[in-house]
Amino acid sequence: MSSTEDQDRCSGTLEFTSGALEYSDSGRAIWRTPVQHLAVVGEFTTPSLGDDYFLVFVTPSARCFQASFYAVGRDAALSSLSVVLGASLQPGLCNSTELRSRVMWPPSLLGQPLLEPSEPARRRFAGRVSALLGLGQSPVPLSPAVLSYVRGLGPLHAA
């Protein structure tokens, strides 16, 4: 995708600053979460028009923070986050035109589905995505592998 196309599709700003990820739109903070509160980083695509590609940051309490893949600052934020996490965060769903998801971090879940793959969950999720205008924190049907992982982190990691 060209930089002009990226600019035309931008939705919000994603920044890594002072040890935290922050997603904002039009100068208004939508969410902020400290990096030490992250348990899983993933991505998903939808078949919808407009914003159809998202990054998801999951805490040990299964709270999900979403940002548009087209957010200004995405590459710099993912690069900085990669350094802190000690793993390369490489999006891999760029050409998907259907509902798909995958985990980018931690390495033990790399490439596994981020979202619940069942058809009822897909329909519920598609409805939630279509209702998202400001993005931010919202419920997503996490896959059993992701839920098991975050539940296994225990109360010391809960955020």
For each residue, the residues with C-beta under 8 A, 3 or more apart:
1: 5 6 9 94
2: 5 6
3: 6 7
4: 7 8
5: 1 2 8 9
6: 1 2 3 9 10 70
7: 3 4 10
8: 4 5
9: 1 5 6 51 70
10: 6 7 68 70 71 72
11: 25 51 68 70 71 135
12: 23 24 25 30 67 68 71 72 135
13: 23 24 25 71 72 73
14: 21 22 23 55 67 68 71 72 73 74 77
15: 21 22 23 24 73 76 77
16: 20 21 22 35 76 77 80 81 84
17: 20 22
18:
19: 34 35 36 84
20: 16 17 32 33 34 35
21: 14 15 16 32 33 35 38 57 65 67 77 81
22: 14 15 16 17 29 31 32
23: 12 13 14 15 29 30 31 32 65 66 67 71 135 136
24: 12 13 15 27 28 29 30
25: 11 12 13 28 30 134 135
26:
27: 24
28: 24 25
29: 22 23 24 32
30: 12 23 24 25 134 135 136
31: 22 23 65 136 137
32: 20 21 22 23 29
33: 20 21 37 38 57 59 65 159
34: 19 20 37 159
35: 16 19 20 21 38 81 84 85
36: 19
37: 33 34 59 60 159
38: 21 33 35 41 57 58 59 85
39: 58 59 60 106 149 150 153 157 159
40: 56 57 58 103 105 106 109 114 146 149 150
41: 38 55 56 57 58 81 85 89 103 104 105
42: 55 56 58 101 102 103 104 105 114 146
43: 53 54 55 56 69 91 92 93 101 102 104 114
44: 53 54 56 93 99 100 101 102 114 115 140
45: 52 53 54 93 96 97 98 99 100 101
46: 52 53 54 98 99 126 129
47: 52 97 98 99 126
48: 51 52 126 129 130
49: 52
50:
51: 9 11 48 54 68 69 70 135
52: 45 46 47 48 49 97
53: 43 44 45 46 68 69 70 93 94 96
54: 43 44 45 46 51 66 67 68 69 129 135
55: 14 41 42 43 66 67 68 69 71 74 78 91
56: 40 41 42 43 44 64 65 66 101 114 140
57: 21 33 38 40 41 64 65 66 67
58: 38 39 40 41 42 62 63 64 65 142 146 150
59: 33 37 38 39 62 63 64 65 150 158 159
60: 37 39 150 153 154 157 158 159
61: 150 158 159
62: 58 59 142 147 150 151
63: 58 59 137 159
64: 56 57 58 59 137 138 139 140 142
65: 21 23 31 33 56 57 58 59 136 137
66: 23 54 55 56 57 132 135 136 137 138 140
67: 12 14 21 23 54 55 57 71 74 135
68: 10 11 12 14 51 53 54 55 71 135
69: 43 51 53 54 55 74 91
70: 6 9 10 11 51 53 74
71: 10 11 12 13 14 23 55 67 68 74
72: 10 12 13 14
73: 13 14 15 76 77
74: 14 55 67 69 70 71 77 78
75: 78 79
76: 15 16 73 79 80
77: 14 15 16 21 73 74 80 81
78: 55 74 75 81 82 89 91
79: 75 76 82 83
80: 16 76 77 83 84
81: 16 21 35 41 77 78 84 85 89
82: 78 79 85 86 87 88 89
83: 79 80 86
84: 16 19 35 80 81
85: 35 38 41 81 82 89 105 106
86: 82 83
87: 82 105 106 107
88: 82
89: 41 78 81 82 85 104 105
90: 104
91: 43 55 69 78 94 104
92: 43 102 104 111
93: 43 44 45 53 96 100 101 102
94: 1 53 91
95:
96: 45 53 93 100
97: 45 47 52
98: 45 46 47
99: 44 45 46 47 115 122 125 126
100: 44 45 93 96
101: 42 43 44 45 56 93 113 114 115 143
102: 42 43 44 92 93 111 112 113 114
103: 40 41 42 106 109 110 111 112 113 114 145 146
104: 41 42 43 89 90 91 92 110
105: 40 41 42 85 87 89 109 110
106: 39 40 85 87 103 109 110 149
107: 87 110
108: 149
109: 40 103 105 106 112 145 146 149
110: 103 104 105 106 107
111: 92 102 103
112: 102 103 109 143 145 146
113: 101 102 103 116 117 143 145 146
114: 40 42 43 44 56 101 102 103 140 142 143 146
115: 44 99 101 121 122 125 140 141 142 143
116: 113 121 122 125 141 142 143 144
117: 113 121 122 143
118: 121 122
119: 122 123
120: 123 124
121: 115 116 117 118 124 125 141
122: 99 115 116 117 118 119 125 126
123: 119 120 126 127
124: 120 121 127 128 141
125: 99 115 116 121 122 128 129 140 141
126: 46 47 48 99 122 123 129 130
127: 123 124 130 131
128: 124 125 131 132 138 139 140
129: 46 48 54 125 126 132
130: 48 126 127
131: 127 128
132: 66 128 129 135 136 138
133:
134: 25 30
135: 11 12 23 25 30 51 54 66 67 68 132 138
136: 23 30 31 65 66 132
137: 31 63 64 65 66
138: 64 66 128 132 135
139: 64 128
140: 44 56 64 66 114 115 125 128
141: 115 116 121 124 125
142: 58 62 64 114 115 116 146 147 150
143: 101 112 113 114 115 116 117 146 147
144: 116 147 148
145: 103 109 112 113 148 149
146: 40 42 58 103 109 112 113 114 142 143 149 150
147: 62 142 143 144 150 151
148: 144 145 151 152
149: 39 40 106 108 109 145 146 152 153
150: 39 40 58 59 60 61 62 142 146 147 153
151: 62 147 148
152: 148 149
153: 39 60 149 150 156 157 158
154: 60 157 158
155: 158
156: 153
157: 39 60 153 154
158: 59 60 61 153 154 155
159: 33 34 37 39 59 60 61 63
